[in-house]
Amino acid sequence: MSKIVKKKLKIDGMHCSSCAMNIEFDLEDVEGIKSAKASLVKEECEVEFDEEKVNEQMIIQTIQKTGYQARLQEESKQ
């Protein structure tokens, strides 16, 4: 049984809408991530994922591999 959660991450280093799109595309390729919505204006990314397949650290590492800095911002309950 999957456990779907939403987390917001603060993203540093985005300069344009293409940066936000790159983060979304890279995250959506990770198994267990259902959706990713990055906002250049808010400098954050909201990620919906299955905690049994992927964890917060894996998400942060994926964002860092894309070339940006990320840290957990706050939790959203579903």
VOZADREN-553960 format. One record per residue: residue in three letters; x, y, z of N, C-alpha, C, O in turn; residue number from 0. Coordinates in steps of 0.1 Angstrom, whole numbers. Last residue first. Layout:
<pts>
<pt type="ALA" n_east="X" n_north="Y" n_up="Z" ca_east="X" ca_north="Y" ca_up="Z" c_east="X" c_north="Y" c_up="Z" o_east="X" o_north="Y" o_up="Z" seq="NUM"/>
...
</pts>
This chain:
<pts>
<pt type="GLN" n_east="-22" n_north="157" n_up="36" ca_east="-32" ca_north="153" ca_up="25" c_east="-44" c_north="148" c_up="31" o_east="-54" o_north="144" o_up="24" seq="77"/>
<pt type="LYS" n_east="-3" n_north="184" n_up="47" ca_east="-10" ca_north="172" ca_up="50" c_east="-21" c_north="169" c_up="39" o_east="-27" o_north="179" o_up="34" seq="76"/>
<pt type="SER" n_east="28" n_north="196" n_up="40" ca_east="14" ca_north="197" ca_up="37" c_east="8" c_north="184" c_up="40" o_east="12" o_north="174" o_up="35" seq="75"/>
<pt type="GLU" n_east="57" n_north="210" n_up="56" ca_east="49" ca_north="199" ca_up="52" c_east="35" c_north="203" c_up="49" o_east="29" o_north="212" o_up="56" seq="74"/>
<pt type="GLU" n_east="84" n_north="230" n_up="43" ca_east="73" ca_north="227" ca_up="52" c_east="65" c_north="215" c_up="47" o_east="67" o_north="211" o_up="36" seq="73"/>
<pt type="GLN" n_east="111" n_north="227" n_up="32" ca_east="105" ca_north="240" ca_up="36" c_east="94" c_north="238" c_up="47" o_east="95" o_north="243" o_up="58" seq="72"/>
<pt type="LEU" n_east="142" n_north="212" n_up="27" ca_east="128" ca_north="210" ca_up="31" c_east="122" c_north="223" c_up="37" o_east="129" o_north="229" o_up="45" seq="71"/>
<pt type="ARG" n_east="162" n_north="225" n_up="0" ca_east="160" ca_north="221" ca_up="14" c_east="145" c_north="220" c_up="17" o_east="137" o_north="227" o_up="11" seq="70"/>
<pt type="ALA" n_east="185" n_north="227" n_up="-27" ca_east="171" ca_north="225" ca_up="-22" c_east="172" c_north="221" c_up="-7" o_east="182" o_north="215" o_up="-2" seq="69"/>
<pt type="GLN" n_east="201" n_north="242" n_up="-54" ca_east="202" ca_north="238" ca_up="-40" c_east="187" c_north="237" c_up="-35" o_east="179" o_north="245" o_up="-39" seq="68"/>
<pt type="TYR" n_east="208" n_north="228" n_up="-87" ca_east="202" ca_north="238" ca_up="-78" c_east="203" c_north="233" c_up="-64" o_east="206" o_north="221" o_up="-61" seq="67"/>
<pt type="GLY" n_east="215" n_north="209" n_up="-106" ca_east="223" ca_north="221" ca_up="-105" c_east="217" c_north="232" c_up="-96" o_east="221" o_north="244" o_up="-96" seq="66"/>
<pt type="THR" n_east="206" n_north="184" n_up="-107" ca_east="201" ca_north="193" ca_up="-117" c_east="208" c_north="206" c_up="-117" o_east="208" o_north="213" o_up="-127" seq="65"/>
<pt type="LYS" n_east="215" n_north="174" n_up="-83" ca_east="221" ca_north="169" ca_up="-95" c_east="217" c_north="178" c_up="-108" o_east="225" o_north="179" o_up="-117" seq="64"/>
<pt type="GLN" n_east="197" n_north="187" n_up="-66" ca_east="211" ca_north="191" ca_up="-66" c_east="218" c_north="186" c_up="-78" o_east="227" o_north="194" o_up="-84" seq="63"/>
<pt type="ILE" n_east="174" n_north="172" n_up="-72" ca_east="174" ca_north="186" ca_up="-75" c_east="189" c_north="191" c_up="-75" o_east="192" o_north="199" o_up="-84" seq="62"/>
<pt type="THR" n_east="183" n_north="147" n_up="-62" ca_east="179" ca_north="148" ca_up="-76" c_east="179" c_north="163" c_up="-80" o_east="184" o_north="166" o_up="-91" seq="61"/>
<pt type="GLN" n_east="186" n_north="153" n_up="-35" ca_east="198" ca_north="149" ca_up="-43" c_east="195" c_north="150" c_up="-58" o_east="203" o_north="155" o_up="-66" seq="60"/>
<pt type="ILE" n_east="159" n_north="157" n_up="-28" ca_east="169" ca_north="168" ca_up="-27" c_east="181" c_north="165" c_up="-35" o_east="186" o_north="174" o_up="-42" seq="59"/>
<pt type="ILE" n_east="149" n_north="131" n_up="-32" ca_east="144" ca_north="143" ca_up="-39" c_east="154" c_north="154" c_up="-39" o_east="156" o_north="160" o_up="-50" seq="58"/>
<pt type="MET" n_east="164" n_north="117" n_up="-13" ca_east="165" ca_north="114" ca_up="-27" c_east="160" c_north="125" c_up="-36" o_east="166" o_north="128" o_up="-46" seq="57"/>
<pt type="GLN" n_east="154" n_north="129" n_up="11" ca_east="168" ca_north="131" ca_up="7" c_east="170" c_north="127" c_up="-8" o_east="178" o_north="134" o_up="-14" seq="56"/>
<pt type="GLU" n_east="127" n_north="121" n_up="11" ca_east="130" ca_north="135" ca_up="9" c_east="145" c_north="137" c_up="5" o_east="148" o_north="145" o_up="-4" seq="55"/>
<pt type="ASN" n_east="123" n_north="90" n_up="-9" ca_east="123" ca_north="98" ca_up="4" c_east="128" c_north="112" c_up="1" o_east="132" o_north="115" o_up="-10" seq="54"/>
<pt type="VAL" n_east="103" n_north="66" n_up="-26" ca_east="113" ca_north="76" ca_up="-26" c_east="112" c_north="84" c_up="-13" o_east="101" o_north="85" o_up="-7" seq="53"/>
<pt type="LYS" n_east="85" n_north="45" n_up="-19" ca_east="94" ca_north="44" ca_up="-31" c_east="106" c_north="54" c_up="-31" o_east="116" o_north="51" o_up="-37" seq="52"/>
<pt type="GLU" n_east="70" n_north="52" n_up="2" ca_east="75" ca_north="38" ca_up="2" c_east="85" c_north="36" c_up="-9" o_east="93" o_north="26" o_up="-9" seq="51"/>
<pt type="GLU" n_east="60" n_north="77" n_up="-3" ca_east="71" ca_north="76" ca_up="7" c_east="77" c_north="62" c_up="7" o_east="88" o_north="60" o_up="12" seq="50"/>
<pt type="ASP" n_east="53" n_north="90" n_up="-33" ca_east="51" ca_north="78" ca_up="-25" c_east="63" c_north="75" c_up="-16" o_east="74" o_north="72" o_up="-20" seq="49"/>
<pt type="PHE" n_east="47" n_north="125" n_up="-37" ca_east="54" ca_north="113" ca_up="-39" c_east="50" c_north="102" c_up="-29" o_east="43" o_north="104" o_up="-19" seq="48"/>
<pt type="GLU" n_east="47" n_north="157" n_up="-49" ca_east="38" ca_north="147" ca_up="-44" c_east="45" c_north="134" c_up="-47" o_east="48" o_north="131" o_up="-58" seq="47"/>
<pt type="VAL" n_east="63" n_north="188" n_up="-42" ca_east="64" ca_north="174" ca_up="-47" c_east="55" c_north="165" c_up="-40" o_east="53" o_north="165" o_up="-28" seq="46"/>
<pt type="GLU" n_east="68" n_north="220" n_up="-50" ca_east="59" ca_north="212" ca_up="-43" c_east="60" c_north="198" c_up="-50" o_east="57" o_north="197" o_up="-62" seq="45"/>
<pt type="CYS" n_east="94" n_north="243" n_up="-47" ca_east="89" ca_north="232" ca_up="-55" c_east="80" c_north="223" c_up="-46" o_east="85" o_north="219" o_up="-35" seq="44"/>
<pt type="GLU" n_east="103" n_north="278" n_up="-49" ca_east="100" ca_north="265" ca_up="-42" c_east="95" c_north="255" c_up="-52" o_east="93" o_north="258" o_up="-63" seq="43"/>
<pt type="GLU" n_east="103" n_north="305" n_up="-55" ca_east="116" ca_north="298" ca_up="-52" c_east="113" c_north="286" c_up="-44" o_east="120" o_north="283" o_up="-35" seq="42"/>
<pt type="LYS" n_east="82" n_north="319" n_up="-63" ca_east="82" ca_north="316" ca_up="-49" c_east="95" c_north="309" c_up="-45" o_east="97" o_north="307" o_up="-33" seq="41"/>
<pt type="VAL" n_east="89" n_north="322" n_up="-90" ca_east="85" ca_north="334" ca_up="-82" c_east="87" c_north="331" c_up="-67" o_east="92" o_north="339" o_up="-60" seq="40"/>
<pt type="LEU" n_east="93" n_north="296" n_up="-99" ca_east="104" ca_north="305" ca_up="-100" c_east="101" c_north="317" c_up="-90" o_east="110" o_north="321" o_up="-83" seq="39"/>
<pt type="SER" n_east="81" n_north="266" n_up="-87" ca_east="77" ca_north="280" ca_up="-89" c_east="89" c_north="289" c_up="-88" o_east="96" o_north="290" o_up="-78" seq="38"/>
<pt type="ALA" n_east="74" n_north="233" n_up="-97" ca_east="84" ca_north="243" ca_up="-93" c_east="79" c_north="257" c_up="-96" o_east="73" o_north="259" o_up="-107" seq="37"/>
<pt type="LYS" n_east="59" n_north="205" n_up="-90" ca_east="55" ca_north="218" ca_up="-95" c_east="65" c_north="228" c_up="-89" o_east="64" o_north="232" o_up="-77" seq="36"/>
<pt type="ALA" n_east="55" n_north="171" n_up="-96" ca_east="64" ca_north="181" ca_up="-91" c_east="60" c_north="195" c_up="-98" o_east="59" o_north="195" o_up="-110" seq="35"/>
<pt type="SER" n_east="40" n_north="139" n_up="-89" ca_east="40" ca_north="152" ca_up="-95" c_east="50" c_north="161" c_up="-89" o_east="54" o_north="159" o_up="-77" seq="34"/>
<pt type="LYS" n_east="49" n_north="114" n_up="-80" ca_east="36" ca_north="115" ca_up="-88" c_east="36" c_north="128" c_up="-95" o_east="32" o_north="129" o_up="-107" seq="33"/>
<pt type="ILE" n_east="77" n_north="95" n_up="-76" ca_east="72" ca_north="108" ca_up="-76" c_east="60" c_north="110" c_up="-86" o_east="61" o_north="107" o_up="-98" seq="32"/>
<pt type="GLY" n_east="83" n_north="68" n_up="-81" ca_east="76" ca_north="71" ca_up="-69" c_east="72" c_north="86" c_up="-68" o_east="64" o_north="89" o_up="-59" seq="31"/>
<pt type="GLU" n_east="112" n_north="73" n_up="-100" ca_east="101" ca_north="64" ca_up="-96" c_east="96" c_north="67" c_up="-82" o_east="104" o_north="69" o_up="-73" seq="30"/>
<pt type="VAL" n_east="118" n_north="104" n_up="-116" ca_east="121" ca_north="95" ca_up="-105" c_east="109" c_north="86" c_up="-101" o_east="98" o_north="91" o_up="-99" seq="29"/>
<pt type="ASP" n_east="108" n_north="121" n_up="-135" ca_east="115" ca_north="109" ca_up="-140" c_east="118" c_north="99" c_up="-129" o_east="122" o_north="87" o_up="-131" seq="28"/>
<pt type="GLU" n_east="100" n_north="143" n_up="-121" ca_east="90" ca_north="134" ca_up="-126" c_east="95" c_north="121" c_up="-132" o_east="88" o_north="112" o_up="-134" seq="27"/>
<pt type="LEU" n_east="125" n_north="156" n_up="-117" ca_east="118" ca_north="149" ca_up="-105" c_east="108" c_north="139" c_up="-110" o_east="106" o_north="129" o_up="-105" seq="26"/>
<pt type="ASP" n_east="131" n_north="165" n_up="-142" ca_east="140" ca_north="156" ca_up="-136" c_east="133" c_north="149" c_up="-124" o_east="135" o_north="137" o_up="-123" seq="25"/>
<pt type="PHE" n_east="109" n_north="183" n_up="-147" ca_east="111" ca_north="171" ca_up="-156" c_east="120" c_north="161" c_up="-149" o_east="117" o_north="149" o_up="-150" seq="24"/>
<pt type="GLU" n_east="112" n_north="202" n_up="-126" ca_east="100" ca_north="194" ca_up="-127" c_east="102" c_north="181" c_up="-135" o_east="99" o_north="170" o_up="-131" seq="23"/>
<pt type="ILE" n_east="137" n_north="213" n_up="-133" ca_east="135" ca_north="206" ca_up="-120" c_east="123" c_north="197" c_up="-120" o_east="124" o_north="185" o_up="-116" seq="22"/>
<pt type="ASN" n_east="131" n_north="224" n_up="-158" ca_east="142" ca_north="214" ca_up="-156" c_east="140" c_north="206" c_up="-143" o_east="141" o_north="194" o_up="-143" seq="21"/>
<pt type="MET" n_east="112" n_north="243" n_up="-151" ca_east="108" ca_north="232" ca_up="-159" c_east="118" c_north="221" c_up="-158" o_east="115" o_north="209" o_up="-158" seq="20"/>
<pt type="ALA" n_east="128" n_north="261" n_up="-136" ca_east="117" ca_north="255" ca_up="-130" c_east="113" c_north="242" c_up="-137" o_east="110" o_north="232" o_up="-132" seq="19"/>
<pt type="CYS" n_east="145" n_north="269" n_up="-158" ca_east="151" ca_north="263" ca_up="-146" c_east="140" c_north="255" c_up="-138" o_east="142" o_north="244" o_up="-134" seq="18"/>
<pt type="SER" n_east="127" n_north="282" n_up="-174" ca_east="133" ca_north="269" ca_up="-179" c_east="140" c_north="262" c_up="-167" o_east="140" o_north="250" o_up="-167" seq="17"/>
<pt type="SER" n_east="121" n_north="305" n_up="-161" ca_east="111" ca_north="295" ca_up="-161" c_east="117" c_north="282" c_up="-166" o_east="112" o_north="271" o_up="-163" seq="16"/>
<pt type="CYS" n_east="152" n_north="314" n_up="-143" ca_east="142" ca_north="316" ca_up="-153" c_east="132" c_north="304" c_up="-153" o_east="133" o_north="295" o_up="-145" seq="15"/>
<pt type="HIS" n_east="168" n_north="308" n_up="-122" ca_east="169" ca_north="321" ca_up="-128" c_east="158" c_north="324" c_up="-138" o_east="156" o_north="336" o_up="-141" seq="14"/>
<pt type="MET" n_east="174" n_north="291" n_up="-91" ca_east="166" ca_north="292" ca_up="-103" c_east="167" c_north="307" c_up="-108" o_east="166" o_north="316" o_up="-101" seq="13"/>
<pt type="GLY" n_east="188" n_north="291" n_up="-67" ca_east="196" ca_north="290" ca_up="-79" c_east="188" c_north="291" c_up="-92" o_east="193" o_north="290" o_up="-103" seq="12"/>
<pt type="ASP" n_east="171" n_north="272" n_up="-43" ca_east="180" ca_north="283" ca_up="-46" c_east="187" c_north="281" c_up="-59" o_east="191" o_north="269" o_up="-62" seq="11"/>
<pt type="ILE" n_east="140" n_north="262" n_up="-31" ca_east="150" ca_north="260" ca_up="-41" c_east="158" c_north="273" c_up="-43" o_east="152" o_north="284" o_up="-45" seq="10"/>
<pt type="LYS" n_east="124" n_north="245" n_up="-5" ca_east="129" ca_north="258" ca_up="-9" c_east="140" c_north="255" c_up="-19" o_east="149" o_north="247" o_up="-17" seq="9"/>
<pt type="LEU" n_east="97" n_north="222" n_up="-9" ca_east="111" ca_north="225" ca_up="-8" c_east="115" c_north="238" c_up="-13" o_east="110" o_north="243" o_up="-23" seq="8"/>
<pt type="LYS" n_east="70" n_north="206" n_up="5" ca_east="75" ca_north="218" ca_up="-2" c_east="90" c_north="219" c_up="1" o_east="94" o_north="218" o_up="12" seq="7"/>
<pt type="LYS" n_east="53" n_north="175" n_up="-1" ca_east="63" ca_north="183" ca_up="6" c_east="67" c_north="195" c_up="-2" o_east="67" o_north="194" o_up="-14" seq="6"/>
<pt type="LYS" n_east="28" n_north="151" n_up="3" ca_east="32" ca_north="163" ca_up="-4" c_east="42" c_north="171" c_up="5" o_east="40" o_north="172" o_up="17" seq="5"/>
<pt type="VAL" n_east="24" n_north="115" n_up="0" ca_east="26" ca_north="128" ca_up="8" c_east="30" c_north="139" c_up="-2" o_east="35" o_north="137" o_up="-13" seq="4"/>
<pt type="ILE" n_east="11" n_north="83" n_up="-1" ca_east="14" ca_north="95" ca_up="-8" c_east="14" c_north="108" c_up="1" o_east="5" o_north="110" o_up="9" seq="3"/>
<pt type="LYS" n_east="20" n_north="52" n_up="4" ca_east="17" ca_north="64" ca_up="12" c_east="21" c_north="76" c_up="5" o_east="33" o_north="80" o_up="5" seq="2"/>
<pt type="SER" n_east="6" n_north="22" n_up="-9" ca_east="15" ca_north="33" ca_up="-10" c_east="10" c_north="44" c_up="0" o_east="-2" o_north="45" o_up="3" seq="1"/>
<pt type="MET" n_east="8" n_north="-12" n_up="0" ca_east="0" ca_north="0" ca_up="0" c_east="9" c_north="12" c_up="0" o_east="18" o_north="14" o_up="8" seq="0"/>
</pts>
